[in-house]
């Protein structure tokens, strides 16, 4: 689960960061980013897929409600937790389908409770690829797969958090399941990419948001370009 927290108040942002640092130690697959203004958060939302947003409402410039309205244009499922010192924005929070409206002062216990509820909801709804090997069975959320690479009869699933999982298999073992999803595209005989994680298309390569370079074969380029556009 990927979380973004946004608050312009330094002391409250410090407290939120401390709460989240403690929370991620209890969940292996949770990470978070920190923002001090809504404009920077919006810029990142276009590049990253967040599952949860913890937003202060009263911020200079773009406030939390305005940011949430813009974010809803790109993400219908993201869980939004609003933090505010005033109850007057409660009706507005319903308009952007907020998950929870929390009055300050910040309560560590309440934040953890709401995050647990969102975590459970996400686990139930996540569409995952099941990987079966002779030694283990595990699942990978499709949206976290950045690209897939085969090398020396080993398949590497590179994930958006910078880690990778590897199995002894061929690309054809999972190709049909991946390509059945519109965000995946075969770019090379040894590579499949998740287009949502690709930042720049070049004549011979893709550059991912994480900075990885993935080769594109001349044979696949036209099809890849059309899919990316």
VEXVO-850153 format. One record per atom (N, C-alpha, C): residue in one letter; x, y, z. Coordinates in steps of 0.1 Angstrom, whole numbers, padded with zeros to 4 digits, always signed. Example, Ala and Ser with C-alpha at 12.3 -4.5 7.8 and 13.67 -1.06 7.14 Angstrom:
% residues 2
a+0132-0057+0078;a+0123-0045+0078;a+0132-0033+0078;s+0128-0022+0071;s+0137-0011+0071;s+0129+0000+0079;
//
This chain:
% residues 229
x+0009-0012+0000;x+0000+0000+0000;x+0009+0012+0000;x+0007+0021-0009;x+0015+0034-0010;x+0006+0045-0005;x+0012+0053+0005;x+0005+0064+0011;x+0013+0077+0009;x+0005+0088+0007;x+0011+0101+0007;x+0005+0109+0018;x+0013+0116+0025;x+0008+0125+0036;x+0012+0140+0032;x+0003+0149+0034;x+0005+0163+0030;x+0000+0172+0040;x+0008+0181+0046;x+0005+0191+0056;x+0015+0202+0055;x+0010+0214+0056;x+0020+0225+0055;x+0026+0229+0069;x+0019+0224+0079;x+0024+0227+0093;x+0036+0217+0096;x+0048+0222+0099;x+0060+0214+0100;x+0058+0205+0112;x+0053+0210+0124;x+0052+0201+0135;x+0042+0190+0133;x+0031+0193+0127;x+0021+0182+0124;x+0026+0172+0114;x+0033+0177+0104;x+0039+0169+0094;x+0050+0159+0100;x+0057+0165+0110;x+0067+0157+0117;x+0060+0146+0125;x+0049+0149+0131;x+0041+0139+0139;x+0035+0128+0130;x+0030+0133+0118;x+0024+0123+0109;x+0035+0114+0103;x+0047+0119+0101;x+0058+0111+0096;x+0062+0101+0106;x+0062+0105+0119;x+0066+0096+0130;x+0055+0084+0131;x+0043+0088+0129;x+0032+0078+0130;x+0033+0068+0118;x+0036+0073+0106;x+0037+0064+0095;x+0050+0056+0095;x+0061+0061+0100;x+0073+0053+0102;x+0070+0042+0111;x+0063+0044+0122;x+0060+0033+0131;x+0050+0023+0124;x+0041+0028+0116;x+0031+0020+0110;x+0037+0010+0100;x+0046+0015+0091;x+0052+0007+0081;x+0060-0005+0087;x+0065-0003+0099;x+0072-0014+0105;x+0064-0026+0108;x+0051-0024+0108;x+0041-0035+0111;x+0036-0041+0098;x+0038-0035+0087;x+0033-0040+0074;x+0045-0040+0064;x+0047-0052+0058;x+0059-0053+0049;x+0057-0046+0036;x+0045-0045+0031;x+0042-0039+0018;x+0036-0025+0019;x+0040-0017+0029;x+0035-0004+0030;x+0046+0006+0029;x+0045+0017+0021;x+0055+0027+0020;x+0048+0041+0019;x+0055+0052+0022;x+0048+0065+0022;x+0058+0076+0017;x+0052+0086+0012;x+0059+0098+0008;x+0053+0110+0015;x+0062+0121+0017;x+0058+0132+0025;x+0058+0145+0016;x+0047+0153+0017;x+0046+0165+0010;x+0042+0177+0019;x+0048+0189+0017;x+0044+0200+0025;x+0034+0210+0019;x+0031+0207+0006;x+0021+0215-0001;x+0013+0206-0011;x+0001+0210-0014;x-0007+0202-0023;x-0003+0203-0038;x+0004+0213-0042;x+0008+0214-0056;x+0019+0203-0059;x+0028+0201-0049;x+0039+0191-0051;x+0032+0177-0051;x+0022+0175-0043;x+0015+0163-0042;x+0008+0160-0056;x+0002+0170-0062;x-0005+0168-0074;x+0005+0164-0085;x+0016+0171-0086;x+0027+0167-0096;x+0031+0153-0095;x+0032+0148-0082;x+0036+0134-0081;x+0025+0124-0083;x+0012+0128-0081;x+0001+0119-0084;x+0000+0115-0098;x+0005+0123-0107;x+0005+0120-0121;x+0016+0110-0125;x+0026+0108-0116;x+0036+0099-0118;x+0036+0086-0110;x+0029+0087-0098;x+0028+0076-0089;x+0014+0072-0087;x+0012+0060-0083;x-0002+0055-0079;x-0003+0054-0064;x-0010+0063-0058;x-0012+0062-0043;x-0025+0055-0040;x-0024+0047-0029;x-0036+0040-0025;x-0043+0048-0014;x-0036+0056-0007;x-0041+0064+0005;x-0035+0078+0005;x-0043+0088+0007;x-0038+0101+0008;x-0043+0107+0022;x-0034+0112+0030;x-0037+0118+0043;x-0035+0133+0041;x-0046+0141+0040;x-0045+0155+0035;x-0049+0164+0046;x-0041+0174+0049;x-0046+0186+0057;x-0055+0194+0047;x-0065+0200+0053;x-0075+0208+0044;x-0070+0222+0043;x-0067+0228+0055;x-0064+0243+0055;x-0049+0245+0052;x-0046+0246+0039;x-0032+0249+0034;x-0032+0261+0025;x-0021+0269+0025;x-0021+0281+0016;x-0020+0276+0002;x-0026+0285-0007;x-0026+0281-0021;x-0037+0271-0023;x-0034+0260-0029;x-0043+0249-0031;x-0046+0242-0018;x-0059+0242-0014;x-0062+0235-0001;x-0065+0220-0004;x-0067+0213+0007;x-0069+0198+0006;x-0081+0194-0002;x-0092+0201+0000;x-0104+0198-0008;x-0102+0200-0023;x-0096+0211-0027;x-0093+0214-0041;x-0084+0204-0047;x-0074+0200-0039;x-0064+0190-0044;x-0071+0176-0046;x-0080+0173-0036;x-0088+0160-0037;x-0097+0160-0050;x-0103+0171-0053;x-0111+0172-0065;x-0103+0169-0077;x-0091+0175-0078;x-0082+0172-0089;x-0077+0158-0090;x-0074+0153-0078;x-0069+0139-0078;x-0080+0129-0082;x-0092+0132-0079;x-0103+0123-0082;x-0105+0121-0098;x-0099+0131-0105;x-0100+0130-0120;x-0091+0118-0124;x-0081+0115-0116;x-0071+0104-0120;x-0073+0091-0112;x-0079+0092-0100;x-0080+0081-0092;x-0093+0080-0085;x-0101+0071-0089;x-0115+0069-0082;x-0114+0061-0070;x-0103+0052-0068;x-0103+0043-0057;x-0094+0047-0046;x-0086+0057-0048;x-0077+0061-0037;x-0085+0065-0024;x-0080+0060-0013;x-0087+0064+0000;x-0082+0077+0005;x-0091+0086+0008;x-0086+0100+0013;x-0091+0101+0027;x-0081+0105+0036;x-0083+0108+0050;x-0080+0123+0051;x-0090+0131+0055;x-0088+0145+0057;x-0085+0148+0071;x-0075+0157+0074;x-0072+0162+0087;x-0075+0177+0087;x-0082+0182+0097;x-0086+0196+0098;x-0089+0200+0113;x-0087+0213+0115;x-0091+0218+0129;x-0105+0223+0129;x-0112+0222+0118;x-0126+0228+0116;x-0135+0218+0110;x-0148+0217+0116;x-0157+0207+0110;x-0165+0213+0098;x-0162+0225+0094;x-0170+0232+0084;x-0168+0226+0070;x-0158+0217+0068;x-0156+0212+0054;x-0161+0198+0053;x-0168+0193+0063;x-0173+0179+0063;x-0182+0176+0050;x-0191+0185+0047;x-0199+0183+0035;x-0191+0182+0022;x-0181+0191+0021;x-0172+0191+0009;x-0165+0178+0008;x-0161+0172+0020;x-0154+0160+0020;x-0162+0148+0014;x-0175+0149+0016;x-0184+0139+0010;x-0184+0140-0006;x-0183+0152-0010;x-0183+0155-0025;x-0171+0148-0032;x-0160+0147-0025;x-0148+0140-0031;x-0147+0126-0026;x-0158+0121-0019;x-0158+0107-0015;x-0147+0103-0005;x-0145+0112+0005;x-0134+0109+0015;x-0138+0097+0023;x-0127+0090+0027;x-0129+0078+0035;x-0131+0081+0050;x-0125+0092+0054;x-0126+0096+0068;x-0122+0111+0070;x-0129+0117+0079;x-0127+0131+0082;x-0123+0132+0097;x-0111+0136+0099;x-0105+0136+0113;x-0103+0150+0117;x-0108+0153+0129;x-0106+0166+0135;x-0093+0166+0143;x-0085+0176+0142;x-0072+0177+0149;x-0076+0181+0164;x-0067+0177+0173;x-0053+0172+0172;x-0053+0158+0166;x-0042+0155+0159;x-0040+0143+0153;x-0039+0131+0163;x-0046+0121+0161;x-0046+0109+0169;x-0040+0098+0162;x-0028+0093+0168;x-0021+0082+0162;x-0030+0069+0161;x-0037+0067+0172;x-0046+0055+0172;x-0056+0055+0161;x-0063+0067+0160;x-0073+0068+0149;x-0068+0067+0135;x-0056+0072+0133;x-0050+0071+0120;x-0046+0057+0117;x-0041+0050+0127;x-0037+0036+0125;x-0050+0027+0122;x-0061+0030+0129;x-0073+0023+0127;x-0078+0025+0113;x-0078+0037+0108;x-0083+0040+0094;x-0074+0034+0084;x-0061+0034+0086;x-0051+0028+0077;x-0053+0013+0076;x-0056+0007+0088;x-0058-0008+0088;x-0071-0011+0080;x-0081-0003+0081;x-0093-0005+0073;x-0091-0004+0058;x-0083+0006+0054;x-0080+0008+0040;x-0071-0003+0035;x-0062-0007+0044;x-0053-0018+0040;x-0060-0031+0037;x-0070-0034+0046;x-0078-0046+0044;x-0087-0045+0032;x-0092-0033+0029;x-0100-0031+0017;x-0092-0033+0005;x-0080-0028+0005;x-0071-0029-0006;x-0067-0043-0009;x-0064-0051+0001;x-0060-0065+0000;x-0071-0073-0007;x-0083-0070-0004;x-0095-0077-0009;x-0097-0073-0024;x-0094-0061-0028;x-0097-0056-0041;x-0085-0058-0051;x-0073-0060-0046;x-0062-0060-0055;x-0062-0072-0065;x-0060-0068-0077;x-0059-0079-0088;x-0045-0083-0088;x-0043-0096-0086;x-0029-0101-0085;x-0026-0112-0095;x-0013-0113-0098;x-0008-0124-0106;x-0003-0135-0097;x-0008-0147-0099;x-0003-0158-0090;x+0009-0164-0097;x+0020-0166-0089;x+0032-0172-0094;x+0034-0185-0087;x+0035-0196-0094;x+0036-0209-0089;x+0049-0215-0093;x+0057-0219-0083;x+0070-0226-0086;x+0070-0239-0078;x+0081-0247-0081;x+0082-0259-0074;x+0084-0258-0059;x+0089-0246-0055;x+0092-0244-0041;x+0082-0235-0033;x+0075-0226-0041;x+0066-0217-0034;x+0055-0212-0043;x+0045-0206-0037;x+0034-0199-0044;x+0033-0185-0038;x+0033-0175-0047;x+0031-0161-0042;x+0024-0153-0052;x+0019-0141-0048;x+0012-0132-0057;x+0018-0119-0058;x+0017-0113-0070;x+0022-0099-0072;x+0010-0090-0078;x+0007-0079-0071;x-0003-0070-0077;x+0001-0065-0091;x-0008-0066-0100;x-0004-0062-0114;x+0000-0048-0114;x-0006-0039-0106;x-0002-0025-0108;x+0011-0022-0102;x+0017-0031-0095;x+0031-0029-0089;x+0042-0034-0098;x+0038-0042-0108;x+0048-0047-0118;x+0052-0037-0127;x+0065-0033-0127;x+0070-0022-0136;x+0073-0028-0150;x+0081-0039-0150;x+0084-0046-0162;x+0089-0060-0159;x+0088-0069-0169;x+0092-0083-0167;x+0103-0086-0177;x+0113-0093-0172;x+0125-0096-0180;x+0129-0110-0179;x+0133-0116-0190;x+0137-0130-0189;x+0152-0130-0193;x+0160-0138-0185;x+0174-0139-0187;x+0179-0153-0183;x+0185-0160-0192;x+0191-0173-0188;x+0180-0182-0181;x+0168-0183-0187;x+0158-0191-0182;x+0153-0187-0168;x+0156-0175-0164;x+0151-0170-0152;x+0142-0157-0155;x+0130-0157-0149;x+0121-0146-0151;x+0122-0136-0139;x+0124-0123-0142;x+0125-0113-0132;x+0113-0104-0133;x+0106-0103-0122;x+0095-0094-0121;x+0100-0081-0113;x+0102-0071-0121;x+0107-0058-0114;x+0095-0050-0110;x+0096-0046-0097;x+0084-0040-0091;x+0087-0025-0089;x+0076-0017-0087;x+0077-0003-0087;x+0084+0002-0074;x+0085-0006-0064;x+0092-0002-0052;x+0107-0004-0053;x+0112-0008-0064;x+0126-0010-0066;x+0131-0024-0064;x+0123-0033-0059;x+0126-0047-0056;x+0123-0055-0068;x+0127-0068-0068;x+0123-0077-0079;x+0121-0091-0073;x+0113-0099-0080;x+0111-0113-0076;x+0115-0121-0088;x+0122-0133-0086;x+0126-0141-0098;x+0121-0155-0096;x+0118-0161-0108;x+0114-0175-0108;x+0121-0182-0120;x+0122-0195-0119;x+0127-0203-0130;x+0116-0205-0139;x+0115-0198-0150;x+0103-0199-0159;x+0107-0192-0172;x+0098-0193-0182;x+0100-0186-0195;x+0089-0175-0195;x+0091-0165-0204;x+0082-0154-0205;x+0068-0159-0210;x+0068-0169-0218;x+0056-0174-0223;x+0047-0180-0212;x+0052-0184-0201;x+0044-0190-0190;x+0035-0179-0184;x+0038-0167-0185;x+0029-0156-0179;x+0025-0145-0189;x+0030-0147-0201;x+0027-0136-0212;x+0013-0134-0214;x+0005-0145-0216;x-0009-0144-0219;x-0017-0136-0208;x-0014-0139-0195;x-0021-0133-0184;x-0018-0118-0184;x-0005-0115-0186;x-0001-0101-0186;x-0007-0093-0197;x-0006-0098-0209;x-0010-0091-0221;x-0025-0090-0222;x-0032-0098-0214;x-0047-0097-0213;x-0051-0084-0207;x-0042-0077-0201;x-0044-0065-0194;x-0039-0053-0203;x-0047-0043-0205;x-0044-0032-0215;x-0031-0024-0212;x-0027-0024-0199;x-0016-0016-0195;x-0002-0023-0198;x-0003-0036-0201;x+0009-0044-0204;x+0012-0045-0219;x+0024-0045-0223;x+0028-0045-0237;x+0041-0052-0239;x+0042-0061-0249;x+0055-0067-0252;x+0063-0058-0260;x+0075-0055-0256;x+0084-0045-0263;x+0096-0052-0269;x+0099-0064-0265;x+0111-0071-0269;x+0108-0086-0266;x+0115-0095-0273;x+0113-0109-0271;x+0116-0113-0256;x+0124-0104-0249;x+0128-0107-0235;x+0121-0098-0225;x+0112-0089-0230;x+0107-0079-0221;x+0092-0076-0223;x+0085-0075-0212;x+0071-0070-0211;x+0071-0058-0202;x+0064-0047-0205;x+0064-0036-0196;x+0050-0032-0192;x+0048-0026-0181;x+0036-0019-0177;x+0037-0005-0181;x+0029-0001-0191;x+0029+0012-0197;x+0027+0023-0187;x+0020+0020-0176;x+0017+0030-0166;x+0029+0035-0158;x+0040+0026-0159;x+0052+0030-0152;x+0063+0035-0162;x+0059+0037-0174;x+0069+0042-0184;x+0067+0057-0186;x+0078+0064-0184;x+0078+0079-0185;x+0081+0084-0199;x+0091+0078-0206;x+0095+0084-0219;x+0097+0072-0229;x+0092+0074-0240;x+0094+0065-0251;x+0104+0071-0261;x+0115+0064-0263;x+0125+0067-0272;x+0125+0057-0284;x+0132+0060-0295;x+0132+0051-0307;x+0136+0037-0304;x+0145+0035-0294;x+0149+0021-0291;x+0147+0017-0277;x+0142+0026-0268;x+0141+0022-0254;x+0129+0029-0248;x+0125+0024-0236;x+0116+0030-0227;x+0124+0035-0215;x+0120+0046-0209;x+0126+0050-0197;x+0115+0050-0187;x+0117+0043-0176;x+0106+0042-0166;x+0107+0053-0156;x+0097+0056-0148;x+0097+0066-0138;x+0108+0063-0127;x+0111+0051-0126;x+0121+0047-0116;x+0136+0049-0121;x+0137+0052-0134;x+0150+0054-0140;x+0155+0042-0147;x+0148+0032-0149;x+0152+0020-0156;x+0151+0022-0171;x+0160+0016-0179;x+0160+0016-0193;x+0156+0002-0199;x+0146+0002-0206;x+0141-0011-0212;x+0142-0011-0227;x+0149-0020-0233;x+0150-0020-0248;x+0137-0023-0255;x+0136-0017-0267;x+0124-0020-0276;x+0130-0024-0289;x+0125-0036-0293;x+0130-0041-0306;x+0123-0034-0318;x+0130-0033-0329;x+0125-0026-0341;x+0112-0033-0345;x+0111-0046-0344;x+0099-0053-0348;x+0087-0049-0340;x+0088-0046-0327;x+0077-0042-0319;x+0074-0027-0318;x+0083-0019-0323;x+0083-0004-0320;x+0069+0002-0324;x+0065-0001-0336;x+0052+0006-0341;x+0040+0002-0332;x+0039-0010-0328;x+0028-0015-0320;x+0030-0008-0306;x+0042-0008-0301;x+0044-0002-0288;x+0041+0013-0288;x+0045+0020-0298;x+0042+0034-0299;x+0027+0037-0299;x+0020+0029-0306;x+0005+0031-0307;x-0001+0028-0293;x+0004+0018-0287;x-0002+0014-0274;x+0001+0025-0263;x+0013+0030-0264;x+0017+0040-0254;x+0010+0053-0256;x+0008+0057-0269;x+0000+0069-0271;x-0015+0068-0267;
//
